[in-house]
Amino acid sequence: MAQPRVRIGDLLVNQGLIKEKQLMTALEEQKRSGKKIGKALIDLGFVTEQQMLEAMAGHFNYPYVDLVRFQLKNDLIIQLPETQARRFRAILLADQPDGYLVGMLDPLDLMAIDELQRHLKRPVHPAFVKEKELNDALDRAYRRTGEIASLATELEDELGSSTDFDLNELATTGESSEAPVVRMLQSIFEDAVQVRASDIHIEPDEGVLRVRLRIDGELQEQVMKEKRIASALVSRLKIMSGLDISEKRLPQDGRFNIRVMNKSIDVRLSTLPTPYGESVVMRLLDQSQGTLSMDKLGMPDDIRLRIETLIQRPHGMILVTGPTGSGKTTTLYSALTLLNKPEKKIITAEDPIEYRLPRITQVQVNTKVGLTFSSVLRTALRQDPDIILVGEMRDQETAEIGLRAAMTGHLVLSTLHTNDSISTAMRLIDMGCDAYLVASSLRAIVAQRLIRKICEYCAEPDQLSIQEKAWVKNISPASLDAPFIKGRGCHQCNNTGYSGRIGVYELLEMDEAMLDALRRNNASEFAKAANANPYYVSLTECAMSYARAGVTSVHEVFRISASLDERVAFTPPPPPAEPDNTPSTRQAVPEEGSKVKPTADTSGEISMDLDLPDFGDL
């Protein structure tokens, strides 16, 4: 039955959600901007979207469904083709005995309901849903995996029995190209953007082609049997990057920009020869998001405020360390954004330049023509800079020039690949830099990692195992009684239990005890002085604070701590005071000067049989 027409504004006024004066203001905004009255009321802050939808649902006797907490089923959703779902802004929610429950942005659109019923061949019962939740659910449900597999088959059929392909067709530019290779790459990029992937891996293997997406630090894989299409995909990507398509024996690096789903994506591409073809890895950078400010990085407030104070100093070197993909560059760009003032001259040497920043002189390193980090740094010092950013301390020459610049009145920011902040200072000395130079120039070291956040929609209490409790007790005894949680896995997080990532940081500021140990090149004394610093908090302790707060899980804390060799180490109990002649399976404590007989495990590594403590008190 046709529903009687009702004016949303009058409905909200009658239910006391808005006042008449607010309705008049919204009507004026509607005339000025052309928005619908409901959208105008929400944008003006007079009513929330949920309040409006619940009011309309109650008036028309339709249900309102919160898609965030509703358990969606992918096999049901895809029964409605994506084109129809996006055209009518609808999603299948439940298969009921009397028809389908369908979430719709406009349940009063009778023409859309008729079209849906004609296609589904069953009655449709509409429900109100939020616009953003609907779009997010559609993006998650309609992944491009099926489309990619179909295009892979089409591309292989086009190649035929020959291993050659038409380079002229591969060189076709523009999104209107109908070449299967172009459409397949477009689908891969769209799928990656939909699921917020940071990297795309295209890997030819023996008999198959693997396309893997890195989502929240973890790779998700799609395997296709059409291995022969790999060469066509790689050649097309090389053309887009301006690389040599005939060179398949050497690695190549390039970049290009692509527009996907109304977003400008900067793509950094790297190729690597393998026995089965060239492997390609692409890093995706969403340029439309811009750079983050320091207060949006997720740093603990005390660390952020201390870093903001440190970078305001006129000279000295500050290093950001961590593995690839840990967010070092993002932290440095955030610092530059804070320092970028008209009165400051900033020069950067980068490989590659990830974000273009106004007022900053950015130089792209090009080793092929001799434009290395060290040569750029030497020239930059003649450009009267106040602040210098070096993308990475890769060799002794670059490190020494940076340290001398920091000692002669410049603020130098850079990165280094080390496990933690304590090992970083000694790493500079190991690279060949003089100890006195490191001690005179180094001011602070920031070490960081990225850990996954628990999905807020499927979080539940986490019952730790005995081993996990022992590990937590070893590194943070006060955390044993904390109410830890984990993610069960749901539609919102693609059944991973995690959604998004957050940074874990440790900050080490140099004090006199540490600098004295550096001058003497004494690694053990430096580590001892660092751990004695009252302001030093390790990465593991920072991550554990997130676990106690319910932001991440103990498993994630263990994952980053294991990379730092901070696994729990069980200490054997002391030997009994008096001899015990009772037969025991415990290994005897060796006398001084005696040898301990090692046991070899199945992996061929040598291990020691040690006692384990009693966990009964846990």
C-alpha positions as CSV (number, residue, x, y, z in Angstrom):
1,M,0.0,0.0,0.0
2,A,1.1,3.5,-0.8
3,Q,2.2,5.3,2.4
4,P,0.6,8.7,3.0
5,R,2.9,11.5,2.4
6,V,4.3,13.2,5.5
7,R,6.6,16.1,5.9
8,I,9.6,15.1,7.9
9,G,9.9,18.5,9.5
10,D,6.3,18.5,10.8
11,L,6.8,14.9,12.0
12,L,9.9,15.9,14.1
13,V,8.1,19.0,15.5
14,N,5.1,16.9,16.5
15,Q,7.3,14.4,18.3
16,G,9.1,17.2,20.1
17,L,12.5,16.5,18.6
18,I,12.9,20.0,17.1
19,K,11.3,23.4,17.5
20,E,9.3,25.3,15.0
21,K,12.1,28.0,14.8
22,Q,14.7,25.3,14.1
23,L,12.5,23.9,11.3
24,M,12.3,27.4,9.7
25,T,16.1,27.8,9.9
26,A,16.5,24.4,8.2
27,L,14.0,25.3,5.4
28,E,16.1,28.5,4.7
29,E,19.2,26.3,4.6
30,Q,17.4,23.9,2.2
31,K,16.6,26.8,-0.2
32,R,20.2,28.0,-0.1
33,S,22.0,24.7,-0.5
34,G,19.5,22.5,-2.2
35,K,19.8,19.8,0.5
36,K,16.9,17.6,1.6
37,I,15.3,18.9,4.7
38,G,16.4,15.9,6.8
39,K,20.0,16.4,5.7
40,A,19.8,20.1,6.5
41,L,18.4,19.4,10.0
42,I,21.2,16.9,10.7
43,D,24.0,19.2,9.4
44,L,22.7,22.0,11.5
45,G,22.9,19.8,14.6
46,F,19.2,20.2,15.4
47,V,18.6,16.4,15.4
48,T,20.8,13.3,15.0
49,E,20.4,10.9,12.1
50,Q,19.4,8.1,14.5
51,Q,16.7,10.2,16.1
52,M,15.2,11.1,12.8
53,L,15.2,7.5,11.5
54,E,13.7,6.2,14.7
55,A,11.0,8.8,14.5
56,M,10.2,7.9,10.9
57,A,10.4,4.2,11.6
58,G,7.9,4.5,14.4
59,H,5.5,6.6,12.3
60,F,5.5,4.3,9.3
61,N,5.7,1.1,11.5
62,Y,8.9,0.0,9.8
63,P,11.9,-1.3,11.8
64,Y,15.1,0.6,12.3
65,V,18.2,-1.6,12.1
66,D,21.6,-0.6,13.5
67,L,23.9,-2.2,10.9
68,V,26.9,-1.8,13.1
69,R,25.6,-4.3,15.6
70,F,23.5,-6.4,13.2
71,Q,25.0,-9.8,12.2
72,L,25.2,-9.5,8.4
73,K,25.6,-12.6,6.3
74,N,27.7,-12.3,3.1
75,D,26.1,-15.3,1.3
76,L,22.7,-13.6,1.7
77,I,23.8,-10.1,0.8
78,I,25.4,-11.1,-2.5
79,Q,22.1,-12.6,-3.7
80,L,21.3,-9.0,-4.7
81,P,23.8,-7.9,-7.4
82,E,26.0,-5.0,-6.4
83,T,24.7,-2.8,-9.2
84,Q,21.1,-3.1,-7.9
85,A,22.2,-2.7,-4.2
86,R,24.0,0.5,-5.0
87,R,21.4,1.8,-7.3
88,F,18.6,1.4,-4.9
89,R,20.8,1.9,-1.8
90,A,19.6,-1.3,-0.3
91,I,21.1,-4.4,1.5
92,L,19.6,-7.8,2.3
93,L,19.4,-8.3,6.1
94,A,17.4,-11.4,6.7
95,D,15.6,-14.2,4.9
96,Q,12.2,-14.4,6.6
97,P,9.3,-16.8,5.9
98,D,7.2,-14.0,4.4
99,G,10.0,-12.4,2.4
100,Y,13.3,-10.5,2.7
101,L,14.1,-7.9,5.3
102,V,15.9,-5.2,3.3
103,G,17.7,-2.2,4.8
104,M,17.1,0.9,2.7
105,L,18.2,4.5,2.8
106,D,14.7,5.5,1.6
107,P,12.1,2.8,2.6
108,L,9.4,5.0,1.2
109,D,10.7,4.7,-2.4
110,L,7.9,2.5,-3.8
111,M,9.5,2.2,-7.2
112,A,12.7,0.9,-5.7
113,I,10.8,-1.7,-3.6
114,D,8.9,-2.9,-6.7
115,E,12.2,-3.3,-8.6
116,L,13.8,-5.2,-5.7
117,Q,10.7,-7.5,-5.5
118,R,10.8,-8.1,-9.2
119,H,14.5,-9.1,-9.1
120,L,14.4,-11.1,-5.9
121,K,11.0,-12.7,-6.8
122,R,9.9,-12.5,-3.2
123,P,8.2,-9.8,-1.0
124,V,10.4,-7.1,0.4
125,H,10.0,-5.7,3.9
126,P,12.0,-2.4,4.1
127,A,13.8,-1.1,7.2
128,F,15.5,2.2,7.9
129,V,19.3,2.3,8.1
130,K,21.9,5.0,8.4
131,E,23.6,6.2,5.2
132,K,27.2,5.8,6.3
133,E,26.6,2.4,7.9
134,L,24.9,1.2,4.7
135,N,27.8,2.4,2.4
136,D,30.4,0.8,4.7
137,A,28.5,-2.5,4.8
138,L,28.2,-2.5,1.0
139,D,31.9,-1.9,0.6
140,R,32.7,-4.8,2.9
141,A,30.2,-7.2,1.4
142,Y,30.9,-6.6,-2.3
143,R,34.6,-7.3,-2.4
144,R,36.1,-7.4,-5.9
145,T,37.5,-10.9,-5.4
146,G,34.9,-12.5,-7.7
147,E,35.3,-9.8,-10.3
148,I,39.1,-10.1,-10.2
149,A,38.9,-13.9,-10.7
150,S,36.5,-13.4,-13.6
151,L,38.8,-10.8,-15.3
152,A,41.8,-13.1,-14.7
153,T,40.0,-15.8,-16.7
154,E,39.1,-13.3,-19.4
155,L,42.6,-12.0,-19.7
156,E,44.1,-15.5,-20.0
157,D,41.6,-16.3,-22.7
158,E,42.7,-13.1,-24.6
159,L,46.3,-14.1,-24.3
160,G,45.5,-17.5,-25.8
161,S,48.2,-20.1,-26.1
162,S,50.9,-17.6,-26.8
163,T,52.9,-16.0,-24.0
164,D,53.1,-12.7,-25.9
165,F,50.6,-9.8,-25.6
166,D,50.0,-6.6,-27.4
167,L,52.1,-3.8,-25.9
168,N,50.1,-1.2,-27.7
169,E,47.0,-2.3,-26.0
170,L,48.8,-2.4,-22.6
171,A,50.0,1.2,-23.2
172,T,46.4,2.4,-23.6
173,T,45.8,5.2,-21.1
174,G,42.6,6.4,-19.5
175,E,40.1,4.8,-17.3
176,S,37.8,4.2,-20.3
177,S,40.1,1.5,-21.7
178,E,38.2,-1.8,-22.1
179,A,41.4,-4.0,-22.1
180,P,40.9,-6.8,-19.6
181,V,44.3,-6.1,-18.0
182,V,43.3,-2.5,-17.3
183,R,39.9,-3.5,-15.9
184,M,41.5,-6.2,-13.7
185,L,44.0,-3.7,-12.2
186,Q,41.3,-1.2,-11.6
187,S,39.3,-3.9,-9.7
188,I,42.4,-4.8,-7.6
189,F,42.9,-1.1,-6.7
190,E,39.2,-0.6,-5.9
191,D,39.2,-3.7,-3.7
192,A,42.3,-2.5,-1.9
193,V,40.9,1.0,-1.3
194,Q,37.5,-0.5,0.0
195,V,39.2,-2.6,2.6
196,R,41.8,0.2,3.5
197,A,44.8,-1.9,2.5
198,S,48.2,-0.3,2.8
199,D,50.0,-2.6,0.3
200,I,49.2,-4.8,-2.7
201,H,51.4,-7.8,-3.5
202,I,51.3,-9.5,-6.9
203,E,53.3,-12.7,-6.7
204,P,53.7,-15.3,-9.5
205,D,54.3,-18.8,-8.1
206,E,54.6,-22.2,-9.5
207,G,51.3,-22.8,-11.4
208,V,49.4,-20.0,-9.6
209,L,49.2,-16.2,-9.2
210,R,48.8,-14.7,-5.7
211,V,47.3,-11.3,-5.1
212,R,47.7,-10.3,-1.4
213,L,46.5,-7.2,0.4
214,R,48.0,-6.0,3.6
215,I,45.1,-4.9,5.9
216,D,46.0,-3.6,9.4
217,G,49.4,-5.1,9.1
218,E,48.2,-8.6,8.1
219,L,48.2,-10.1,4.6
220,Q,45.0,-11.5,3.1
221,E,45.4,-13.7,0.0
222,Q,43.6,-14.5,-3.2
223,V,45.0,-17.3,-5.3
224,M,44.3,-17.6,-9.1
225,K,45.3,-20.4,-11.4
226,E,45.8,-18.1,-14.3
227,K,49.5,-17.7,-13.7
228,R,50.3,-16.5,-17.3
229,I,48.5,-13.2,-16.8
230,A,51.2,-12.1,-14.3
231,S,53.5,-10.8,-17.1
232,A,50.7,-8.7,-18.6
233,L,49.8,-7.2,-15.2
234,V,53.5,-6.4,-14.4
235,S,54.1,-4.9,-17.9
236,R,51.0,-2.7,-17.6
237,L,52.1,-1.5,-14.1
238,K,55.6,-0.7,-15.5
239,I,54.1,1.4,-18.2
240,M,52.1,3.3,-15.7
241,S,55.2,3.9,-13.6
242,G,57.4,4.8,-16.5
243,L,59.7,1.8,-16.1
244,D,61.6,-0.3,-18.7
245,I,59.2,-3.1,-19.6
246,S,62.0,-5.0,-21.4
247,E,64.2,-5.3,-18.3
248,K,63.1,-8.3,-16.3
249,R,66.4,-9.3,-14.8
250,L,66.9,-6.4,-12.4
251,P,64.7,-4.8,-9.7
252,Q,63.1,-1.5,-10.5
253,D,61.3,1.2,-8.5
254,G,58.7,3.6,-9.7
255,R,55.6,5.5,-8.7
256,F,52.4,6.7,-10.3
257,N,49.1,8.4,-9.2
258,I,45.7,6.8,-9.7
259,R,42.2,8.0,-8.9
260,V,40.1,5.3,-7.2
261,M,36.6,5.8,-5.8
262,N,37.0,9.6,-5.8
263,K,40.3,9.3,-3.9
264,S,43.7,10.3,-5.2
265,I,46.1,7.4,-4.4
266,D,49.8,7.7,-4.8
267,V,51.3,4.3,-5.6
268,R,55.0,3.4,-4.9
269,L,55.9,0.3,-6.9
270,S,58.8,-2.1,-6.6
271,T,59.6,-5.1,-8.8
272,L,61.8,-8.1,-8.0
273,P,62.8,-10.9,-10.3
274,T,61.9,-14.4,-9.1
275,P,62.2,-17.9,-10.7
276,Y,58.5,-17.7,-11.7
277,G,58.4,-14.1,-13.0
278,E,58.6,-10.6,-11.5
279,S,57.0,-10.0,-8.1
280,V,55.4,-6.6,-7.6
281,V,54.7,-4.8,-4.3
282,M,52.8,-1.5,-4.3
283,R,52.5,0.8,-1.3
284,L,49.3,2.9,-1.4
285,L,49.2,6.4,0.0
286,D,45.9,8.2,0.2
287,Q,46.9,11.8,-0.7
288,S,43.4,13.1,0.0
289,Q,43.9,12.5,3.7
290,G,46.9,14.8,4.0
291,T,49.4,14.6,6.8
292,L,48.5,14.0,10.4
293,S,49.1,16.4,13.2
294,M,51.1,15.4,16.3
295,D,47.9,15.3,18.4
296,K,46.2,12.8,16.0
297,L,49.0,10.2,15.9
298,G,47.7,8.4,19.0
299,M,50.8,9.1,21.1
300,P,50.4,9.1,24.9
301,D,50.2,12.7,26.0
302,D,53.3,12.7,28.0
303,I,55.4,11.4,25.1
304,R,53.8,13.8,22.6
305,L,54.4,16.8,24.8
306,R,58.1,15.9,25.4
307,I,58.6,15.3,21.6
308,E,57.0,18.6,20.8
309,T,59.4,20.3,23.2
310,L,62.4,18.5,21.8
311,I,61.8,19.5,18.2
312,Q,61.6,23.1,19.2
313,R,65.3,23.1,20.2
314,P,67.6,25.0,17.9
315,H,70.1,22.1,17.3
316,G,70.7,18.4,17.8
317,M,69.7,15.1,16.2
318,I,66.4,13.3,16.9
319,L,66.0,9.8,15.5
320,V,62.8,7.8,14.8
321,T,63.4,4.1,14.7
322,G,61.4,1.0,13.9
323,P,60.9,-1.6,11.1
324,T,59.5,-0.9,7.7
325,G,55.8,0.0,7.9
326,S,55.9,1.1,11.5
327,G,54.9,4.7,10.8
328,K,58.3,6.4,11.1
329,T,57.7,8.7,8.1
330,T,54.2,9.6,9.3
331,T,55.7,10.7,12.7
332,L,58.4,12.8,10.9
333,Y,56.0,14.5,8.6
334,S,53.8,15.3,11.6
335,A,56.8,16.9,13.3
336,L,57.6,18.9,10.1
337,T,54.0,20.1,9.9
338,L,54.4,21.5,13.4
339,L,57.7,23.1,12.6
340,N,56.7,24.5,9.2
341,K,56.7,28.2,9.9
342,P,57.6,31.2,7.6
343,E,60.7,32.0,9.8
344,K,62.1,28.4,9.4
345,K,64.1,27.1,6.4
346,I,63.4,23.3,6.1
347,I,65.2,21.0,3.6
348,T,64.5,17.3,3.3
349,A,66.4,14.5,1.5
350,E,63.9,11.6,0.9
351,D,63.7,8.4,-1.1
352,P,60.9,8.6,-2.1
353,I,59.0,11.9,-1.3
354,E,55.8,10.5,0.1
355,Y,53.9,13.8,0.7
356,R,54.4,17.2,-0.9
357,L,54.5,19.9,1.8
358,P,54.3,23.6,1.1
359,R,57.2,25.9,2.0
360,I,59.5,23.0,2.5
361,T,62.4,22.3,0.1
362,Q,62.1,18.5,-0.6
363,V,64.8,16.7,-2.6
364,Q,64.3,13.3,-4.2
365,V,67.4,11.1,-3.8
366,N,68.5,9.5,-7.1
367,T,71.5,7.2,-6.7
368,K,71.7,6.6,-10.5
369,V,72.9,10.1,-11.1
370,G,74.9,10.4,-7.9
371,L,72.3,12.3,-5.9
372,T,72.7,10.3,-2.7
373,F,71.7,11.2,0.9
374,S,75.2,12.3,1.7
375,S,75.5,14.5,-1.4
376,V,72.1,16.1,-0.8
377,L,73.0,16.7,2.9
378,R,76.3,18.4,2.0
379,T,74.6,20.7,-0.5
380,A,71.7,21.4,1.9
381,L,74.1,22.7,4.5
382,R,75.1,25.5,2.0
383,Q,71.4,26.4,1.6
384,D,71.2,28.1,5.1
385,P,68.7,25.6,6.6
386,D,67.4,25.7,10.1
387,I,66.0,22.2,10.0
388,I,67.1,19.2,8.0
389,L,65.2,15.9,7.5
390,V,67.2,12.9,6.2
391,G,64.9,10.1,5.1
392,E,67.2,7.4,6.4
393,M,70.7,7.0,7.9
394,R,71.9,4.4,5.5
395,D,75.7,4.6,5.7
396,Q,78.6,6.0,7.7
397,E,79.1,9.1,5.5
398,T,75.4,10.2,5.8
399,A,75.4,9.6,9.5
400,E,78.5,11.6,10.1
401,I,77.4,14.6,8.1
402,G,74.1,14.6,9.9
403,L,75.8,14.4,13.3
404,R,78.2,17.2,12.4
405,A,75.3,19.3,11.1
406,A,73.4,18.7,14.4
407,M,76.5,19.8,16.3
408,T,76.9,23.1,14.4
409,G,73.5,24.7,14.9
410,H,71.0,22.6,12.9
411,L,68.1,20.5,14.0
412,V,68.4,17.2,12.2
413,L,65.5,14.6,12.0
414,S,66.1,11.2,10.6
415,T,65.2,7.5,10.8
416,L,67.1,4.3,11.5
417,H,66.1,0.6,11.3
418,T,66.7,-0.7,14.7
419,N,64.6,-2.8,17.2
420,D,64.4,-0.2,20.0
421,S,65.7,3.1,21.2
422,I,68.5,1.7,23.5
423,S,70.2,-0.2,20.6
424,T,70.0,2.8,18.3
425,A,72.8,5.0,19.7
426,M,75.2,2.1,19.7
427,R,74.2,1.3,16.1
428,L,75.5,4.7,15.0
429,I,78.9,3.9,16.6
430,D,78.8,0.4,15.0
431,M,78.3,2.1,11.6
432,G,81.7,3.8,12.1
433,C,80.7,7.2,13.6
434,D,83.0,8.5,16.4
435,A,81.6,8.0,19.9
436,Y,82.3,11.6,20.9
437,L,80.4,12.8,17.8
438,V,77.3,10.7,18.7
439,A,77.4,11.9,22.3
440,S,77.8,15.5,21.3
441,S,74.9,15.5,18.8
442,L,72.2,13.0,19.7
443,R,69.4,14.4,21.8
444,A,66.6,11.9,21.7
445,I,65.4,8.6,20.1
446,V,61.8,7.6,19.4
447,A,61.1,3.9,18.8
448,Q,57.7,2.9,17.5
449,R,55.5,0.0,16.3
450,L,51.9,-0.3,15.0
451,I,49.6,-2.7,16.8
452,R,46.0,-3.7,15.9
453,K,43.1,-2.4,17.8
454,I,40.3,-4.7,19.0
455,C,37.1,-4.4,17.0
456,E,34.6,-2.5,19.3
457,Y,31.7,-4.4,17.9
458,C,32.8,-8.0,18.9
459,A,34.9,-7.3,21.9
460,E,34.6,-9.9,24.7
461,P,36.5,-10.8,27.9
462,D,39.8,-12.7,27.3
463,Q,40.6,-15.6,29.5
464,L,44.4,-15.8,29.4
465,S,46.2,-19.2,29.2
466,I,48.7,-20.3,31.8
467,Q,51.6,-19.4,29.5
468,E,50.1,-15.9,28.8
469,K,49.6,-15.2,32.5
470,A,53.2,-16.2,33.2
471,W,54.4,-13.9,30.4
472,V,52.3,-11.0,31.7
473,K,53.6,-11.6,35.2
474,N,57.1,-11.5,34.0
475,I,56.9,-8.1,32.3
476,S,54.1,-6.4,34.2
477,P,53.1,-8.1,37.4
478,A,50.6,-5.3,38.2
479,S,48.7,-6.1,35.0
480,L,47.7,-9.7,36.0
481,D,44.3,-8.6,37.5
482,A,43.4,-6.3,34.5
483,P,40.2,-7.1,32.6
484,F,41.8,-8.0,29.3
485,I,39.6,-8.3,26.2
486,K,39.8,-9.7,22.7
487,G,37.9,-9.6,19.5
488,R,35.6,-12.5,18.7
489,G,35.4,-11.7,15.0
490,C,32.4,-10.3,13.2
491,H,31.2,-8.8,9.9
492,Q,32.5,-5.4,10.8
493,C,36.1,-6.6,11.1
494,N,36.0,-9.3,8.5
495,N,36.1,-11.9,11.3
496,T,39.6,-10.9,12.4
497,G,38.7,-9.4,15.7
498,Y,40.7,-6.3,14.9
499,S,39.9,-3.0,13.2
500,G,42.5,-0.3,12.6
501,R,45.9,0.2,14.2
502,I,47.4,2.5,16.8
503,G,51.0,3.5,17.4
504,V,53.1,2.2,20.3
505,Y,56.0,4.5,21.3
506,E,59.0,4.7,23.5
507,L,61.0,7.9,24.0
508,L,64.6,7.9,25.2
509,E,66.1,11.4,26.1
510,M,69.8,11.5,26.5
511,D,71.0,12.4,30.0
512,E,74.6,12.8,31.4
513,A,74.9,9.1,32.4
514,M,73.9,7.9,29.0
515,L,76.1,10.4,27.2
516,D,79.1,9.5,29.4
517,A,78.6,5.8,28.5
518,L,78.4,6.7,24.8
519,R,81.7,8.6,24.9
520,R,83.3,5.5,26.4
521,N,81.5,3.3,23.8
522,N,80.2,1.2,26.7
523,A,77.0,-0.5,25.5
524,S,76.1,-2.3,28.8
525,E,76.6,0.9,30.8
526,F,74.5,2.8,28.3
527,A,71.6,0.3,28.5
528,K,71.8,0.4,32.3
529,A,71.7,4.2,32.4
530,A,68.8,4.2,29.9
531,N,66.7,1.8,32.0
532,A,67.5,3.8,35.1
533,N,66.0,7.0,33.5
534,P,62.7,7.7,35.3
535,Y,61.1,9.0,32.1
536,Y,61.9,5.9,30.0
537,V,59.0,3.6,29.2
538,S,59.7,0.6,26.9
539,L,57.6,-0.3,23.9
540,T,56.3,-3.4,25.7
541,E,55.1,-1.4,28.7
542,C,53.4,1.1,26.4
543,A,51.7,-1.7,24.6
544,M,50.7,-3.3,27.8
545,S,49.0,-0.1,29.0
546,Y,46.9,-0.3,25.8
547,A,45.9,-3.9,26.7
548,R,44.9,-2.9,30.2
549,A,42.8,-0.1,28.7
550,G,41.0,-2.6,26.4
551,V,42.4,-1.0,23.2
552,T,44.4,-4.1,22.1
553,S,44.8,-7.7,23.1
554,V,47.6,-9.4,25.1
555,H,48.3,-11.4,21.9
556,E,49.2,-8.2,20.0
557,V,51.5,-7.1,22.9
558,F,53.2,-10.4,22.7
559,R,53.6,-10.1,19.0
560,I,55.6,-6.9,19.1
561,S,57.5,-7.9,22.2
562,A,58.6,-11.1,20.7
563,S,60.3,-9.1,17.9
564,L,62.3,-7.4,20.6
565,D,63.4,-10.7,22.2
566,E,61.4,-10.0,25.3
567,R,59.8,-13.4,25.5
568,V,59.3,-14.7,29.0
569,A,62.3,-16.4,30.4
570,F,61.6,-18.9,33.1
571,T,64.2,-19.1,35.9
572,P,64.8,-22.5,37.3
573,P,64.2,-22.9,41.0
574,P,67.4,-23.0,43.2
575,P,68.7,-26.5,44.2
576,P,67.5,-27.9,47.5
577,A,69.6,-27.1,50.6
578,E,70.1,-30.7,51.5
579,P,70.8,-33.7,49.1
580,D,67.7,-35.4,47.9
581,N,68.1,-39.0,46.9
582,T,64.6,-39.4,45.6
583,P,64.6,-40.2,41.8
584,S,63.7,-37.2,39.8
585,T,63.4,-36.1,36.2
586,R,64.9,-32.7,37.1
587,Q,68.3,-32.0,35.5
588,A,71.1,-31.9,38.0
589,V,72.7,-28.5,38.6
590,P,76.3,-28.8,37.2
591,E,79.3,-28.2,39.4
592,E,81.7,-25.5,38.6
593,G,83.9,-26.5,35.7
594,S,81.7,-29.3,34.6
595,K,79.9,-29.5,31.3
596,V,76.2,-29.5,30.7
597,K,75.0,-32.1,28.2
598,P,72.8,-30.3,25.6
599,T,69.9,-32.0,24.0
600,A,69.1,-31.5,20.3
601,D,65.6,-30.9,19.2
602,T,64.0,-32.1,16.0
603,S,64.8,-28.8,14.2
604,G,68.5,-29.4,14.7
605,E,68.9,-26.5,17.2
606,I,70.6,-27.0,20.5
607,S,68.3,-26.5,23.5
608,M,68.7,-26.9,27.3
609,D,66.4,-28.8,29.6
610,L,65.3,-26.4,32.2
611,D,62.8,-26.6,35.1
612,L,59.6,-24.7,34.9
613,P,58.1,-22.9,37.9
614,D,54.9,-24.0,39.5
615,F,51.9,-22.0,38.1
616,G,49.6,-23.0,40.9
617,D,49.6,-19.5,42.4
618,L,48.2,-18.1,39.2
